[in-house]
Amino acid sequence: MKSQFIVLSRILIFAGALFLFGRGGVPALAAGAPAPVSPAISYSAVHVDGPFIAMTFDDGPNEKLTPELLDILADRRLHATFFVVGENAEAHPEILQRAVREGHEIGNHSWTHPAFAKMRDESVRRELQKTDDAIRTAIGTRPVLMRPPYGSITSRQKQWIYSEFGYRIILWDVDPLDWKRPGPAVVTSRIVRGARPGSIILSHDIHPGTIKAMPAAFDQLLAKGFKFVTVSELIAMGKPMAPQDADATSATPSAAPAVSPTPGLTNP
Ligand SMILES: [Zn+2]
């Protein structure tokens, strides 16, 4: 009787895991978090079948560095995702236009780069709307992705932002801490060592050392067989997760830090 109960409860746990992780996404707050809503609205990585990764660059566009990065990407025919700060997007719509023309994706990274978690809804809404408008003015379409500055966002904010703006909330699972400017070689090696199939890799196209790190990072990732896609393409490839993968997920190092980098250092 007792063993029947154990078998039954294992089946229930298995079914529960399928339910929790069967939506293609890796919930950003996987470990011990309540069941994610359907569809998954927040991602720090995506469970995919092949060696696909998404490089993401935040806080630009930067007048000098972003075009350099676009050249480096174009040389290798790689696609990336740019989470732009609205003020910069408004100042350099031509850089956004070029990025889109060359196959990259643009996401919303707020207007002035504040930490959302402690802000009033009205202020967050204004930050997102102004940036949404600037992106639409520049490239003619609205973004479908949003990355909160510093990864700072509450579950409640994720819900209303998704329902009002339709944004998927994009965090990351590989963080080279390039904003601390550790030197290009360190940035390269952190990215190359951290990348896994389905990874969303964080970097910033406002630091010269980050741009210098990219040729080697891209070439080493390519040599390992990784294929570069935009975040929306990665999400579209999402596969249901097997229970053992679900375990592995909760063991992954913490995805997005709730609190982060010193604003003074990272703010563009
Ligand atoms: Zn940022």
Boltz pocket constraint, residues with backbone or C-beta under 6 A from the ligand:
constraints:
  - pocket:
      binder: B
      contacts: [[A, 58], [A, 59], [A, 109], [A, 113], [A, 148], [A, 149], [A, 150], [A, 266]]
      max_distance: 6.0
